[in-house]
């Protein structure tokens, strides 16, 4: 098969796209603070003829950029935020740029730019063919805070789309039918009475006791929830000194499950544990809701379309230096076997149906219109997400090559979708069947605090 126009155009832009991804990698920004990444990305989109808005939906670090007219309207969901504590040089050994600082340990420097490349490739196909279609690039803040896309949806984003497409850097090339799990989060704050812990403990009401009793209740609760439920917590404030009865203590919880209904049911039971703990300790309880996200809902019709394209787009070729870099990174992991662990797992594999334990706010978008998320190899075989190894690969040519191929797959799949009314119809019918007549209800409620500082 001859090379697709979209792939050729992406290749023609690859040097610029890789330079932008590296620039974002060199300047990592946490969620809600992605000012530089947003400005640089928007500047590129404007130069490519997209009508571009920074601060879309009232969110200072959200982007909406569009090109084209008519249907189908296809949205690409980009991200560009980083993670705390994952500063790392482009080095096969753990070597922070600045100890304890932030870094792109989930590859979002690649994710956002890969979507940008896909938009450019699809635009070229639509221009050359004269076909109707609208492309929308959504720059989505704070995916790692699990609320950026929900807040965008609350502001009206994504409803204009017929379909959406996303991807994520990974240590393999794969598509999956399986869902990632939904989440609900909150701070639980207990208020008691201070006292001298030895001199007059009877006058104290320990907020820390309440936190601990809540946690104990949740530990017993684990026996009485379905196997997909996950409940995680940390104590964010446990008092000032051992000899002072804490009059304030705080914990932070994430509750996860495979359906939104199961998330809410489990979260409500966690709240009951907190209420019981407050009653037992004669303290008062304050809950700050952080909002939540839906589980993903991969559209099988679109997954099959992307798998077909993935098998068509040539695999990445790596240099000996790149393979050596990946092999050395892999050697840091205990499961590494010299001479047996492949440096990079770049082969395309059949569509999987294995449930993962992670979560993404793209699940919200998938409950608004049919959507698909690809995983594309940008890291060495044993580089898991949220690690210094992923940070290193995301700034390396290994990650850049994976990003360019991901852009080609998304652009080609989107254009094939434009060209096939039958596929569009089938994808929409599947979406309607999966929703069972329900509508998306944004989990970012009015009591969730506004995340921007200015």
N, C-alpha and C positions, 0 to 999 in steps of 0.2 A: 504494500500500500504506500502511496506517495505521502510525503510529509504533510501534515495538516498545516494550514495557514496559521492557525493560532499558535502551534508549537514553534513555527519559524519566527513569528513576531516575538514570542516570549524569549526565544534564544537571542534575537537581535537586541532585546532589552536586558539580557541576563546580567551583563556587567554592571549596569546601573542599579538593577534590583538587588544584586548581591551587595553592592556598596551601601545601599540604603539599609539593608538588613544588618550589616556589620556596624553601621553608624548607630542604629538603635541598640545593638548589642553592647557597643562601647559606652552607651549612655543609658543604662537601665533605670527605669522609673516604676515605682510601685503604683498599684491601682489608685485611680482618682487623681493621680499626679503626672499623667503621661503627656505633658505639655510638648516636649521636644518631638517625641514620636508622632504625635498628632500633627504638628506643624509641618514636619518633613514629609509625612505621608500625604497630607492634603496638598502640599505644594506639587508633588509628583502627579497626583490625580488631576489637578487643574491644568498642568502642562500637557496632559494627555487628552484634554478636551472634556473632562467631566465637570458638571455643575456641582460645586463642592461647598459644603457648609461645615464649619467647625462650630462646636457648641450646639449640635442638633439635639432636639428634644429637651432643651434647657440644661444639658449636661456639658460642662466646659471641655471635657476630653472625649466627647463623642463626635463622630463624623458621619455625615450622609452625603454621598457623592453619586450622581446619576448620569446616565447617558442613554440615548435612544428613545423610542416611543412605542406605544402599543404593548400587546401581550405576546408571549408570556413575560411577566415581570419576575426577574430572577435576582435574588439578593445574595450577596457574599458576606459572611460574618467574619470580620477580622478582629484580631486582638493584638495588644502590644505591651501589656503590663508584665512585670517581673516578680521575683520572689525574694523574701528576706533571707539573709545569711548564706546566699549561694554565689557570692562573688568568686570568680575563677578566671584565670588567664587561659588563653588558648594553649593549654599544656596537657600532656597525658598523665600528669601527676597532680594531686591536689595542691593547688598553688593559688590562693586568693589574690585578686588585684589589691583589695583592701580587706583585711580580716574582719569578718562579721558583717560586711556590707551586702548590698543586694546584687542579684545577677539573674540572667535569663535561663534559669534551670528548668523551664518548661518550653523553651523554644518559641516564645511568642514574638520574638524579633523576626523569626522566619514565618510564623503563622500569618501575621498581618500583611507582610510583603508578598507572601505566596498568593493571598487573595487578590492583592493589587495586580500581580502578574496575570492571574486568571481573568480579571476584568479587562485588561488590555488585550489579551488574546481573543476573548469572546467579542469584544468591540470590533476587532479587525475582521472576524468572520462575518459579523452582521453587516458591516460596511460593504464588504466584498460581495455578499450574496443579495443585499437589498431586503433581507427578511425583517419583519417586524420583531421587536423585542426591546425590553428595557432592562438595563443593568443597574443595580444599586449596590454600591459598596458601603457597608455599615462598619465604621470603626467603633468597636465595642470596648468600653473601659472595664477594668477591674474584674476580669473573669476569675482571677484567683480569690477575690472576695465573694464570689458566687452570687452576685446581685446586679452586675452591670446590664446584662441584656433584659432582665426583668424590669429594671428601672427605665430602660429605653422603651420597652413594650408599654409600660404604664404611660409613657409620654406619646405613644402612638406609633412607634416603630414596628416594622415587619408586617403589619396588616395589609399593606399595599402589595405584597408579594404573592405571586402564584406558587413559587418554590424558593427554597433557600439552600445554599451549599456552604459547607465548612470543611475544614481539615485540621489535623493536628500532627505535629512532628512526633515521631515514634522511633522505636528500634527495629521496626519491621514494616513491610508494605502489606497492608491488609485492608479489607473491608469486612464489616460485621453487621449481622442482623440484630445483634443483642443490644439491650439497653444498658446504659449506665444509670446509677441510682439517683433519686431525688434527695433533697436536703431541706431541713428547717433548722435555723439557728437562733440562739438567744443568749443574753447574759442573764444570770440569776444573781440578784444582789440581796443579801440579808442584812438587816439592821437590828442590833441588839443593844446591850448596855455594858459599858466598860466598868471594870473593877480591878482591884489588886487580886491577882490569881491565887495568892497565898493568904493575904491578910483578911480579905472579905469576899471570897468567891461567891458567897450566897447572894450578893447584890448584883452579880454580873449575869448577863444573858448573852451567851457566846454565839456570835454570827458564824464563826468558824465551825462550831458544832453543827449548826444548821447545814452548812455546805457539805460537811462530811456525812451527815445523816442522809441528805439528798443523794449523794453519790452512792451510799450503801443501798439505798432503796432502788436506785437504777441498776446496781449490780444484781440484786434479786430479780428485778424486772426482766433481765436478759433471758431468764428461763421461760418466760411467758410471752414471747413475741416470736413471730415467724423468722425463719432462717435468713431472710434477706435484710432484716433490720440491723442497723449499726448505730451504736450510741457512743459518742466520744466526748470527753470533757477534760478541761484543765482548771486548776484553781488559779485564778488571776490575781487574787488578793486574799491573803490568809491572816492578816493582822500585822501588828507592829513589833511585838516582843512577847516571849513566852510567859512573862510574869504579868502581862496585861490581858485581861479577858477581852477578846476582839469585839468591838461594837459594830464592826463592818467586815464583811467577807463577800467574795464574789467568785463565781465560776462561769465558764463559757462552754456551751454545749452545741454540738452538731448531732442531729438525728437524721438517719438516712434509711431509705427503703426503695423498693423497686417500683412502687406506684405512689402517686401523690396522696391518694387516700390513706395508704398505709403509713406514709410519713406523718400525716396529721394525726392519725390515731396514736402512733407511738409517741409523738411529741406531746400530745395531750396527757398521756400517762406519765411522762417525765415531769410535766407541770404538777401533776398530783403528788409526785414524790417530793417536789419542792414545797408544795403547800403543807404536806404532812410534816416535813422537817421543820418548817416555821412554827407549826402548832406545837410540836414536841419541845422546842427550845424556847418558846415564848418570845420569838423574834418576829419581825415583819419582813415581808417579801416584796421585792420589786423586780419585774421582768422587763428587760429591754429586748424587743423582738428585732432580729437582724434580717428577717425575711427568709425566703427559701427559694428553691428552684425545683423544676419538674425533672423527672427522669427523662432521658432521651427517648425518642421514638423513631428509630430508623425506618425510613420508607423503603420497603423491600424492592419496589419497582425501581427506585432511584439507585439503590445499592447495586442492583444487577446491571443497571446502565453504567455506573462508574466502574464496576468490575470488568465489564467488556472493554471499556476504554483503557483501563489500567493494563490489561493484557496486550493492548495494541501499542501503547506508548513505550518506546525503547527504554530498557533498564539503564540505570546510571553505571558508568564505567569509572572505576577508582584507580588512582595511581598507587604505586608501591609505597610511597610515603604516606598516603592516606590510610592504606591498609595497616601499615606499621603503627601509625598513630592510634588507630582504633584498637589494634591488638594490645598495645600497652595499656590503654584505658581499661580494657576488659580484664587485664591481669590484676587489677585492684579488687576484683570481686572474688569471693570465696568459691563460687561455682565454676570459675575459669579453669579450663584444662588446656595446657599448652599443646598446640598442634591439633587440637580437636575443636575448640570453640572458634567458630568463624568470626573474623574481625567485624564484618558487617553482614547483617542478614537482609540482603537486598532483593532476594527473589520474590516474585509475586506468588502469593498463596491463595488457595480457594477461599471463598467467602466463609467466614467463621460465624459461630453462634454461641460464643462463650461469654457469659456475663462478666463484666468487670466490676471492680469495687470503687472506682472513681466516680466523680460527678463533674458536670459542666453546666453552666447556665444556658448553653445552646439548647438544652432540653426544653426550655420555655418557648423558644422560637419554633421548635418542632411540633409544638401543640397549637401553633397559630396557623401554619400552613405546612404542606409536605416538605420535608427536609432530609438531607443526607450529610453525613460527616465521614470523611476519609481519614485514614492513618497512613502516613508516608514516612519511609525510612530516612532519618536525618541524624541518627546517633549510632554509636557502636552497639553491637549485639547485647551487651550486658549493661548498657547505660539506661537505667530507669529514669522516668520523669522525676522532677524535683530533686535533682542531685547535681553535685559539682561536675560530674561526668557529662550530663546533658548540657550544662552550661558551656563546657569546653567544646563539645561537638557543635553546638548551635552557633558558635563563633568561628568555626572551622569550615574549610571548603567541603567537608563531608556534609554538614548541615545545609550549606548553600546549594549543593547539587541536588539534594533531596527536595529542597524548597522549589527549585525550578521545575523539577519533574512533577511535583504536586500541583503547581500552577497549570502545567500542560494538561494534566488529567482533569482538573476541574473545568478548564476552558473547553476542552473537547467534549466532556460529558454534558456541559451546559448547552453547547451548540447542537449536539445530537438531540437533546431534549427539545430545543426550539424547533428542530426539523421534524419532530414526530408528535403530531397531535394525539396519536393513539397512546403513546407513552405518557403524555401529559394527563390524558383522561384516566388511564389506569392508576397513576400515582395519586390523583385526587380522589378517586373512588376508594383506594386503600386507606387514605387519610381519613375520609369520612367514616369508613367502617371502624377504624381504630378509635375514633373519638366517640362513637356510640351516641351521637346527638348532643354531646356536651360541648361546652365552650371553654376556652382558656380563661382562667381567673388569675390575675396577676398576684403572686404571693408577696410582692413588695407593697405592703399596706401603708396607710397614712401614718401609722405610729412608728414606722421605721425611720430612723434619723437620716437626714440629708447627709450624704457622705463627703461632700466637698467642703473644704475649709474656707474657701473664698469664692 
